[in-house]
Amino acid sequence: MNPRKNWLMAAVLALFIAAPVTHAQVGKSQGVVDANTAPEADLAKMPHMTPAIAKALVGVRPFKSITDLNTFLIGQGLKQDEAMDFYKKAFIHINLNTATRDEILLVGSRGRSSTRRSGSMSAPTRPRNSRNTASFRST
């Protein structure tokens, strides 16, 4: 093998070995917990939750969908905006491929912005007057 190639391969290998290892934050909650598995004490600290609601929530879970959790929270006396505050700190896993419109809307502001008024999910559209290229005006 060419000595130059050997040296290059050794240098690349040394870089990979010496480079610091960075880890993705897979699995870290970042302050958001699964409502189906979170301890009662953690749930009681969530926005608009009381110890009584947290205890009742733990007693009836698992919730199969976020709409089931939402129905429960509303039944416990929370208003819809209070439930939405709770969803900023707690979640229920949903399958975006099979989720209903109502489930997507309960995800929060991202769900609302990605649905049209008709209820169909679609990609954002560009304005009618826009083009694929950027235009700049001189002043």
N, C-alpha and C positions, 0 to 999 in steps of 0.2 A: 504494500500500500504506500501511497505517496506520503512522505514525511510531513508535508504541509497539511494534508488532510488529517493525519494523525494528531498533529498539534491542534488543529481547529476542533476536532471531535473532543479532545481532552479539555480544551478551554470551555466548550459548551457544557460538557458534563460537570466540570468544576463549578460553573455558574449555577447549574441546577442544584447541585449538592449544597453550595454555600448560600443560596438564596434563602431568605427567611420564609418560613411556611406561614401562610395566612389561611385562616379558616373562614368559611362562610358561616353566617349566623343561622344555619338551618336548625330548627327545633327550639330556638330561643324565643321566649314569649314576648319580650320587649314590652311587658306590662299588660298584655292582653291574654286572657285565660279562656280555656274551654269551659263553657257553662255546664257541660255534662260531667266534667272530672274535677273541677275546682273545689277545694275544701270550703265548707260552710263559712268558716271565719273569713276567708278571702272574698267570698261572694257578699258577705255582710258589709264589707268596706267599699263596695262598688257604688257608683252614683245612684241615688234614689232608692237604695236597698235598705231594708230594715232587717234586724236579726230574725224576725218572724217570717218575712218573705224568703230570706236565704234558707231558713230551715225547711220551709214548705217546698222550695225549689229542689233542694237536695232530696226530699222525700218522694217527689214525683218523677225525677229524672230516671232514665235518659229521655231526652227530647229527640224525636226522629227528624224534626225540621225546625227551622228558625220560626216558622209560622206557629208551630205548637208552643214554642217558648214565648212568642209574642202574645198568644192567646192567654197563656198562663199569667204573664206579667200584667196584662190589662185586667184580667180577672182578680188579681191581687190588689188592684186599685191604682196602679201606675197609669199615667197618661201616656199617649203615644210618644210625645217628645221626651218624656222621662225614660221610656223604654229605649228610645234611640240613643240617649246618653249612656245607658247601660251597655248597649252594643258597641260603644267605643272602647270598652274595657273587657268585654266578654263576647264569645262567639259560639256558634254551632256550625260544625262542618256542613258545607253544602256542595253538591255536585253541580257545577255551572252548566254542564251539558244537559242535565235533566231538571234543573231548578225551575220553579214556576216564576212568573212575573212578580208575584207578591213576595216570594222568598228573596229575589234579587233586590227588590226595593227596600227590604229590611236590612240589607247589608249596609246601607248608609248612603252618603252623598254620591259615592261612585255609582251605585245602582241607579239612582235617579237621573244622573247625567247621561247614562248610556241607554236610556229607553226613550222612545218617542211617545208622543201623546197617545198614539193608537195602541201602544203596548207591545209593539214588536221590537225585538232587539235588532240593532243595526249598528254599523260603523258610522262614525261621524261623517257628515257630508261637508263639502267645501261650499262656500258661497257661489252663487251663479256667475258672478263677475270675475272670479279668480281664475288665474291661469297656472300652469305648471311651473312657470318661471317667475322669479321675483322681479318686481319693477321698482325702480327708485326714482324719486322726483328730485330734481335739483332745485335749490332755493335761491 
